[in-house]
Amino acid sequence: MIQADSDSSRRVAYFYNRLIGKFHYGKEHPMKPKRIAMAHSLIVNFGLYRSLDVYLIREAQLEELKKFHDPEYVTYLSQYMSENKVNFVKEYCSTNNDGVIPENLLEEYKLITKWSQNKSSKNLNTEYKVGDSADNPTFQGLFSYCQFSAGASIDCAHTILTGQADIAINWSGGLHHAKKKEAAGFCYINDIVLCILELLRIYVRVLYVDIDCHHGDGVEEAFYLTNRVMTLSFHQYGDDFFPGTGQLNSVGLGVGRYYAVNVPLKPGISDGPYLELFKKVTSRVMETFRPDCVVIQCGADSLSLDRLGALNLSIKGHGQCITYMKQFGVPLILLGGGGYTIQNVSRCWAYETGICLGQNIDEPIPANDIYYQNYKGDYHLHFPIQENVENRNKSEDLNKIVSQVYDHLKNLENSPGIHFHDVPYSFYPNMELEEDEDDKIKMDQKQEISLGELEQELGISDEANAISVNSGSRKLHSKET
């Protein structure tokens, strides 16, 4: 049954591109972009898309990525070739065609030659942490994957800033470990930081909330020295759990001191104590910081039965964090993140899409879902959490965490006002680029997306769902009224 609550009037923007689920980190790698396609399929088959404004994810441009990331790192990612590809191009071009370089390999050969001539260059694989470990492999389409993730998160910010949405969703985003010039924890480009930077062009204060099982270290590090962004992370900590950061006393530096809030947890915590802790901390943060917008990283590896995480939340418990943040009436951006038992990730994100729409989903997995067999063994949306799991978080320890967080927040003025950290130059728009984009949008608005293209994009085949839409700002479908 899908039940609608009284708060279903908010406009929700949803970003998706069917290509995002086709990228593949490798057979043995726990990160599976397929989970995003599985979540989308549930969103369509539960009928949630009817209440969404659906946008086609675009690829972020290099200049957009460079607003946070080191330009040389972005260029390296965009030009990356595996060692096998480099060796193949070298060998082929040196032994074939009498020294004539085939046109389809010419650009790659030029790059390889340029790199080999730069004798002072370092081992960039090692420097940038791309392809130098099992965590951050190279794979076909890696840079496009990064561009899609970032493009959607940036445009989530745009829909909020322009008043086109009250809530924006990008389940392909949330890659919170990526650093300014290196990959980490399955993440190469930090779409969250790019999203927040866009918000800061207009908004004074942005709150970042992370309910992933892993600490949101890349986002915290990016804003560690500013009071314009408060980062709040609830995460598993200790026993060498990745990334090993996010201790309680990590609070920021300089003008950013006490604007980083960390809630480190031990394994086994379940819905009751987690939600009590979550509400106590976030309510005080909202009261003290009073953000203009909240960005939530909804990593689903904090769910029970995750392959990597050891927390013990149910889908409903995870979703109650979203429900609680909605009640503050502040614009929300929901991003994906971790989650490595993929059939549970897709369940969770479909359920939380429903929460954003004011719809409480509690139905079996639709039998016509193309990924139906991935749920084999339990075709219910909500799965039971692990029983007889020890919660290693004692009540007195959780109370101490709350008390310490409150003490840190007392050092801040309520709703900080005039004395803000300067806005970096990169926050300001490039007016020439924006004028070009305005012209592009005007041209796009003249183009009609065919019903067939729309159905293919959404995975809809029912002719009764026929709708006519314009492609301004890449919108594929408007909320049905």
C-alpha positions in Angstrom: 0.0 0.0 0.0 1.2 3.5 -0.8 -0.2 6.1 1.7 0.0 9.8 1.1 0.6 12.1 4.1 -0.6 15.7 4.4 2.7 17.1 3.2 2.7 16.2 -0.4 2.7 19.7 -1.9 6.4 20.2 -2.2 7.9 20.2 -5.6 10.5 17.4 -6.0 13.1 17.4 -8.8 14.6 14.0 -9.6 17.7 13.5 -11.8 18.4 10.3 -13.7 20.1 9.0 -16.8 19.8 5.4 -17.9 23.5 5.4 -18.8 24.6 5.8 -15.1 23.7 2.2 -14.3 25.8 0.8 -17.1 29.2 1.8 -15.6 31.1 -1.0 -14.0 33.9 -0.8 -11.5 34.8 -4.5 -11.9 33.4 -7.9 -11.1 34.8 -8.1 -7.6 34.4 -4.5 -6.7 31.6 -3.8 -4.1 30.6 -0.5 -5.8 27.8 -1.2 -8.3 26.3 1.7 -10.2 23.6 -0.8 -11.2 21.9 -0.1 -7.9 21.0 3.4 -9.2 19.2 1.8 -12.2 17.4 -0.6 -9.8 16.2 2.2 -7.6 15.0 4.1 -10.6 13.1 1.0 -11.8 11.3 0.8 -8.5 10.5 4.6 -8.6 8.9 4.1 -12.0 7.1 0.8 -11.1 5.7 2.2 -7.9 4.3 5.1 -9.9 6.4 7.7 -7.9 7.7 9.3 -11.1 4.2 10.7 -11.8 4.7 13.1 -8.9 8.2 14.1 -9.8 9.8 16.7 -12.1 12.2 14.4 -13.9 15.4 15.8 -15.3 17.9 14.1 -17.6 21.4 14.1 -16.1 24.0 15.9 -18.1 27.8 15.6 -18.0 29.4 18.4 -16.0 32.0 20.3 -18.0 35.7 20.4 -17.1 35.5 24.1 -15.9 32.7 23.2 -13.5 34.8 20.4 -12.0 37.7 22.7 -11.6 35.7 25.0 -9.3 36.8 22.6 -6.5 39.2 20.1 -8.0 42.8 20.7 -9.0 42.9 21.6 -12.8 45.7 19.1 -13.5 43.8 16.4 -11.6 40.7 17.0 -13.7 42.7 17.1 -16.9 44.4 13.8 -15.9 41.1 12.1 -15.2 39.7 13.3 -18.5 42.7 12.0 -20.4 43.3 8.9 -18.4 44.5 5.7 -20.2 45.2 2.4 -18.5 48.8 1.1 -18.7 47.5 -1.7 -21.0 46.0 0.9 -23.4 49.3 3.0 -23.3 51.3 -0.1 -24.2 49.0 -1.1 -26.9 49.0 2.3 -28.6 52.8 2.5 -28.3 53.3 -0.9 -29.8 50.7 -0.6 -32.6 52.0 2.8 -33.7 55.6 1.7 -33.7 55.2 -1.6 -35.6 52.4 -0.9 -38.0 51.6 1.3 -41.0 55.2 2.3 -41.8 55.2 5.0 -39.1 51.8 6.5 -40.1 49.6 7.0 -37.0 46.0 5.8 -37.5 43.6 8.7 -37.2 41.6 6.9 -34.4 44.7 6.7 -32.3 46.3 10.0 -33.1 45.1 12.0 -30.1 46.0 9.2 -27.7 49.5 8.8 -29.3 50.1 12.6 -28.9 49.2 12.4 -25.2 51.5 9.4 -24.6 54.3 11.1 -26.4 53.8 14.3 -24.4 53.8 12.4 -21.1 57.0 10.4 -22.0 58.9 13.6 -22.9 58.1 15.1 -19.5 60.9 13.6 -17.6 60.2 15.5 -14.5 56.6 14.2 -14.2 55.8 12.0 -11.2 53.9 8.7 -11.3 50.5 10.3 -11.6 48.7 7.1 -10.9 50.2 7.1 -7.4 49.9 10.9 -6.9 46.2 11.0 -7.8 45.4 7.5 -6.4 43.6 6.5 -9.6 44.1 2.9 -10.6 46.8 2.3 -8.1 44.6 0.3 -5.7 41.6 -2.1 -5.7 39.5 0.7 -4.1 39.8 3.2 -7.0 40.1 1.2 -10.2 40.0 2.5 -13.7 37.2 1.3 -15.9 35.6 2.1 -19.2 33.8 5.5 -19.1 35.3 6.5 -15.7 35.4 10.2 -16.5 31.9 10.2 -18.0 30.7 8.5 -14.8 32.2 11.3 -12.8 30.7 14.0 -15.1 27.2 12.5 -14.8 27.4 12.3 -11.0 28.7 15.9 -10.7 26.4 17.3 -13.3 23.3 16.1 -11.6 24.4 17.4 -8.2 25.2 20.8 -9.6 21.9 21.0 -11.2 20.1 19.9 -8.0 21.5 23.1 -6.6 20.3 25.1 -9.6 16.7 23.8 -9.3 16.7 24.8 -5.6 18.2 28.2 -6.2 15.8 29.0 -9.0 12.8 28.0 -7.1 12.0 25.1 -9.5 12.1 22.6 -6.6 11.8 22.4 -2.8 13.6 19.1 -2.8 16.1 17.8 -5.4 17.3 14.1 -5.6 20.4 12.7 -7.3 20.9 9.0 -6.3 24.0 8.9 -8.5 25.7 11.5 -6.3 27.0 11.5 -2.8 30.6 10.5 -3.5 31.9 12.1 -0.3 35.5 10.7 -0.1 37.0 12.4 -3.2 39.6 15.0 -2.4 40.7 18.1 -4.2 43.4 16.2 -6.2 43.0 12.6 -5.4 40.6 9.7 -5.5 39.6 7.9 -2.4 37.1 5.3 -1.2 35.6 4.5 -4.7 35.1 8.3 -5.3 37.0 10.3 -7.9 35.0 13.6 -8.2 33.3 15.2 -5.1 29.9 16.1 -6.5 28.8 17.1 -3.0 31.4 19.9 -2.7 30.5 21.1 -6.2 26.8 21.2 -5.3 27.4 23.1 -2.1 29.7 25.6 -3.9 26.8 26.4 -6.2 24.5 26.9 -3.3 26.9 29.3 -1.7 26.7 31.6 -4.6 23.3 32.6 -3.3 22.8 31.2 0.2 24.7 32.3 3.2 24.7 29.1 5.2 24.5 25.4 4.0 24.2 22.4 6.3 25.6 19.1 5.1 24.3 16.0 6.8 25.9 12.6 6.2 24.2 9.3 7.3 26.5 7.0 5.3 28.2 4.4 7.4 31.6 6.0 6.5 32.7 9.4 7.6 32.2 12.2 5.0 35.9 13.1 5.1 36.2 14.7 1.7 33.3 17.1 2.3 34.5 18.0 5.8 38.0 18.6 4.6 36.8 20.9 1.8 34.9 23.2 4.3 37.1 22.7 7.4 38.2 26.3 7.4 34.9 28.1 6.7 31.8 29.0 8.8 29.5 29.1 5.8 29.1 25.4 5.7 28.5 23.1 8.7 29.3 19.4 8.1 27.5 16.9 10.3 28.4 13.2 9.9 27.0 10.2 11.7 29.3 7.2 11.0 30.9 4.0 12.1 34.3 4.7 13.7 37.1 2.7 15.2 38.8 -0.7 14.6 40.6 0.7 11.5 37.2 1.3 9.8 37.6 3.4 6.6 38.5 6.2 6.4 39.6 6.4 10.0 38.6 10.1 10.4 35.7 11.7 12.1 36.5 11.6 15.7 34.3 13.6 18.1 37.0 16.3 18.7 37.5 17.0 15.0 35.6 20.3 14.9 37.2 22.5 12.2 39.9 25.1 12.3 40.2 28.9 12.1 36.9 30.6 11.4 35.6 27.1 10.7 36.2 26.0 14.3 33.1 24.2 15.6 31.5 24.1 12.2 32.5 20.4 11.7 30.3 18.1 13.8 31.1 14.4 14.1 29.1 11.6 15.7 31.3 8.5 15.7 29.4 5.2 16.3 30.4 1.7 17.1 28.9 -1.3 15.2 25.4 -2.6 15.9 23.3 0.5 16.5 19.7 0.0 15.5 16.8 2.4 14.7 15.8 3.4 18.3 19.0 4.7 19.7 20.2 6.0 16.3 17.1 8.1 15.7 17.1 9.4 19.2 20.7 10.5 18.7 20.0 11.9 15.3 17.1 14.0 16.4 18.9 15.4 19.4 21.9 16.5 17.4 20.2 17.8 14.3 17.6 19.7 16.1 20.3 21.6 18.0 22.3 22.1 14.9 19.3 23.5 13.0 18.4 25.8 15.9 22.0 27.1 16.2 23.2 27.3 12.6 19.8 28.0 10.8 20.9 26.9 7.3 19.3 28.2 4.1 19.5 24.7 2.6 20.4 21.2 3.8 22.3 18.7 1.6 21.9 15.1 2.9 24.2 12.3 1.8 21.9 9.2 2.1 24.5 6.4 2.0 22.7 3.1 2.4 25.6 1.2 3.8 24.3 2.2 7.3 21.5 -0.3 6.7 21.5 -3.8 8.3 23.1 -6.5 6.2 25.4 -4.2 4.2 28.5 -5.9 2.8 30.9 -3.3 4.2 29.1 -1.5 7.1 28.2 -2.9 10.5 25.4 -0.7 11.6 21.9 -2.2 11.9 19.3 0.3 10.6 16.1 -0.7 8.8 14.9 1.1 5.7 12.2 2.8 7.7 14.7 3.9 10.3 17.0 5.3 7.7 14.1 7.0 6.0 12.9 8.6 9.3 16.1 10.7 9.1 14.7 12.2 5.9 11.2 12.6 7.4 12.7 14.5 10.4 14.7 16.8 8.2 11.7 17.6 6.0 9.8 19.0 9.0 12.1 22.0 9.2 10.7 23.4 6.0 14.2 24.2 4.6 15.1 23.3 0.9 16.6 19.8 0.8 19.0 18.1 -1.6 19.2 14.3 -1.3 22.3 12.5 -2.7 23.2 8.9 -2.8 26.5 7.5 -1.5 27.6 4.1 -0.1 25.6 0.9 0.0 26.9 -2.4 -1.1 24.1 -4.9 -0.7 22.5 -3.4 -3.9 19.0 -4.9 -3.6 18.7 -3.1 -0.2 20.1 0.1 -1.5 17.5 0.3 -4.3 14.7 -0.4 -1.8 16.0 2.3 0.5 16.3 5.0 -2.1 12.9 4.3 -3.7 11.3 4.4 -0.3 13.0 7.7 0.5 11.9 9.1 -2.9 8.4 8.4 -1.7 9.1 10.1 1.6 10.1 13.3 -0.3 6.7 13.1 -2.1 4.8 12.5 1.1 4.1 8.9 0.1 4.7 6.0 2.4 5.5 2.9 0.3 4.9 -0.5 1.9 4.3 -2.8 -1.0 5.9 -5.9 -2.4 8.4 -5.4 -5.2 6.4 -5.1 -8.5 6.5 -8.4 -10.4 7.0 -6.5 -13.7 10.2 -4.9 -12.4 13.0 -5.8 -14.7 15.3 -6.4 -11.7 12.7 -8.5 -9.9 15.0 -11.6 -9.7 17.7 -9.5 -7.9 15.3 -9.5 -4.9 15.0 -13.3 -4.9 14.3 -14.7 -1.5 12.4 -11.6 -0.2 10.2 -9.7 -2.6 9.0 -7.2 0.1 10.2 -3.6 0.0 11.1 -3.7 3.7 13.5 -6.5 4.8 14.0 -7.5 8.4 17.1 -6.3 10.2 19.6 -8.7 11.7 18.5 -10.1 15.1 20.8 -10.9 18.0 23.3 -8.3 16.9 25.1 -6.6 19.8 24.7 -2.9 19.9 28.2 -1.8 21.1 27.0 1.8 21.7 26.1 2.1 25.3 23.5 4.7 26.3 25.9 6.6 28.5 28.4 6.8 25.6 25.7 8.2 23.3 24.7 10.7 25.9 28.3 11.8 26.2 28.4 12.3 22.5 25.3 14.5 22.6 26.6 16.5 25.5 30.0 17.1 23.8 28.3 18.2 20.6 26.1 20.6 22.5 29.2 22.0 24.2 30.8 22.6 20.9 27.8 24.3 19.5 27.6 26.7 22.5 30.7 28.3 21.0 28.8 29.5 18.1 26.4 32.5 18.0 22.9 31.6 17.2 22.2 32.0 13.4 25.6 33.6 12.7 25.1 36.7 10.7 27.4 39.3 9.3 30.9 38.0 10.1 31.2 35.4 7.5 34.2 34.0 5.7 34.9 35.7 2.4 33.3 34.1 -0.6 36.1 32.6 -2.8 36.3 34.1 -6.3 35.3 30.7 -7.8 31.9 31.1 -6.2 31.0 34.0 -8.5 29.5 33.2 -11.8 31.3 33.5 -15.1 28.8 35.9 -16.7 30.0 35.2 -20.3 29.5 31.5 -19.7 26.0 32.1 -18.2 24.9 34.2 -21.1 26.0 31.4 -23.5 24.0 29.0 -21.4 20.9 31.2 -21.4 21.1 31.2 -25.2 21.4 27.4 -25.2 18.4 27.1 -22.9 16.3 29.3 -25.3 17.2 27.1 -28.2 16.5 23.9 -26.1 13.1 25.2 -25.2 12.2 25.1 -28.9 12.9 21.4 -29.1 10.2 18.9 -28.3 11.1 15.6 -26.7 9.1 12.8 -28.4 7.0 10.5 -26.3 9.1 7.6 -27.4 12.3 9.2 -26.1 10.6 10.0 -22.8 9.3 6.5 -22.4 12.7 5.1 -23.2 14.3 7.4 -20.6 11.8 6.6 -17.9 11.4 3.0 -18.7 7.6 3.5 -19.3 5.8 1.6 -22.0 2.1 2.3 -21.1 0.6 4.5 -23.7 -1.9 5.8 -21.1 1.0 7.7 -19.6 1.4 9.9 -22.7 2.7 13.4 -21.9 4.1 16.3 -23.8 7.1 18.1 -22.4 9.6 20.7 -23.4 13.3 20.2 -22.9 14.1 23.5 -21.2 16.8 22.8 -18.6 16.7 19.1 -19.6 13.4 18.5 -18.0 11.8 15.2 -19.2 8.6 15.1 -17.2 6.6 17.5 -15.0 4.7 16.5 -11.9 1.2 15.3 -12.9 -1.6 17.3 -11.3 
